Amino acid sequence: MKKRCFSNKSLILSLIIAVILISCDNKKAGLTVVFPKVSEPVQITKSDKEHLFASYYGINSWSRDQRFVTVLETDIKYKLPDENEPATLGLVDLKTNDFIPLTQTRAWNFQQGCMAHWLATSPDSLIIYNDFRNGKYVSVILNVHTGREIKTIPYPVSAVSPNGKEAVSLNFSRLRLTRPDYGYGGNGQDPQADIQLPDNDGLFLVNLETGEAKLIVSLAQVKDLVPPVKEGYIGWFNHTLFSRNGSKIFWLSRQMDGTKRITTSLTVNKDGTDLRRCFPDNWEGSHFDWLNDDELMVTANYQGKQYAHVLFTVGQQNYKRLGNGLLDYDGHGTFSPDQRWMITDTYPSAGLREQKIYLMDMRTEAVLPLGRFVHPAEFNGFWRCDIHCRWSPQGNMIGFNSTFTGSRQVYIMKLNF
């Protein structure tokens, strides 16, 4: 396998630099950090087909015992898939590196897979994933060991609560119109393309035990929290995530102004109360993760001037840039299960087209580079491959997608603390 462009000497040098940066910060004077030893990335999928994690970044892809990870397999490489081009949903057995096909899904994309989640109600055997059946988007609960479908829910999932009993659902047909690379083909929901901010569509809370759903925030309901939607355009919701204990939900409300996408970051209690914006005007927002049930990190346009990884408490104006100036960009940051570390990535650089991975210590904000990976120009478009790091349940593995070998594959790095 092609090596990442990173040596042990670079690792030691980066650690020294990180400690120096810490000692220069009066608030952190005297603190040191010992980073874990990080292995070279290991490709866990075979290169005869294209592979990607079966969910969005930050979503756990491992069974609780960390033996299996959920992966999609496809022959599609340089195009946006439609409903007639299913992907195979399967497991990679990390003991054997074998790909175990489970089923096929016709509701998937290269950015978020089919939104497969392991369910906390049975975290070593049950997953939920999205599919397109009988002209509708649904989610399916599947036992990965028996192959038996436990239940079909008449709503696609966008996020699943930590307790495994509830989910958030969005309109993926509306997404197909507004952000094609995040929607699904097939028109499995009514996109209501002629209504700017409908009052009967938006953020739904789905009971996974009964299959019933409740609209907790409508698109019309955020009208006074977002900039006016320009004539000829529609607003939409995307990118949802439950807080660590499941009491709150974060998501993005978006709209277009010509070629510019305008974003408003929002939170709400899962019962629909305490709807609020996260930021002042012009801060927008992009990628995100909850540190706990009240604090979250969002990459946002800090002070309306510079994108950065911003940590704050819901309902408080205590915004803090993370990384001592080293993470002032839009990356996909996500926290380790013990909240000690944050892993994040970059988009391809302009010249060498390198995507980089960084690990940050949350106590000191020291930053360690873990590697850089070329993103070939052929993958530009709706089929791009973001790194999209994610943590294993025990926090001793980091998984990511990459095309640096010329095909889309899944990789894991092991951390030794």
NORQUI-V524261 format. One record per backbone hydrogen bond with DSSP energy under -0.5 kcal/mol. CO is the residue of the C=O (numbers start at 0). NH is the residue of the N-H. Records with the same first field share a line. If there is no record, write none. Layout:
CO=NH ; NH
This chain:
3=5
6=10
7=11
8=12
9=13
10=14
11=15
12=16
13=17
14=18
15=19
16=20
17=21
18=22
19=23
21=24
23=25
24=27
25=28
27=30
32=34
36=415
41=43 ; 411
45=48
49=73
51=71
53=113 ; 115
55=58
59=117
60=69
62=65
66=93
67=62
68=91
69=53
70=89
71=51
72=87
73=49
78=80
81=84
86=88 ; 104
87=72 ; 89
88=101 ; 102
89=70
90=92 ; 99
91=68 ; 93
92=95 ; 96 ; 97
97=92 ; 99
98=100
99=90
102=88
104=86
108=112
111=114
112=108
113=129
116=127
118=121
119=122
121=124 ; 125
122=63
124=143
125=118
126=141
127=116
128=139
130=132 ; 137
132=135
135=132
137=130
138=152
139=128 ; 141
140=149 ; 150
141=126 ; 143
142=146
147=142 ; 149
150=140
152=138
158=157 ; 167
160=163
164=207 ; 208
165=160
166=205
167=157 ; 158
168=203
169=171
170=174
171=175 ; 183
172=176
173=177
174=178
178=181 ; 182
179=182
180=110
187=136
188=190
191=194
193=195
195=234
197=218 ; 219
200=218
201=203
202=215 ; 216
203=168 ; 205
204=213
205=166 ; 207
206=210
211=206
213=204 ; 215
216=202
217=221
218=221
219=222
221=224 ; 225
229=232
235=253
237=251
240=249
242=245
246=269
247=242
248=267
249=240
250=265
251=237
252=263
253=235
254=261
255=229
256=259
259=256
261=254
263=252
264=277
265=250
266=275
267=248
268=271
272=268
275=266
279=282
282=300
283=264
286=285 ; 298
288=296
291=243
293=313
294=290 ; 291
295=311
296=288
297=299 ; 309
298=285
299=301 ; 307
300=303
301=304 ; 305
305=301
307=299 ; 309
308=310 ; 321
309=297
310=319
311=295
312=315
315=317
319=310
321=326
322=325
324=327
326=308 ; 328
328=330
330=332
333=342
335=338
339=361
340=335
341=359
342=333
343=357
348=352
352=374
353=348
354=372
355=345
356=369 ; 370
357=343
358=367
359=341 ; 361
360=364
365=360
367=358
370=356
371=4
372=354
373=375
375=378
376=379
380=383
383=385
386=400
388=57
389=398
391=394
395=414
396=391
397=412
398=389
399=410
401=408
402=405
406=404 ; 408
407=50
408=401
409=43 ; 44
410=399
411=41
412=397
413=38
414=416
415=36
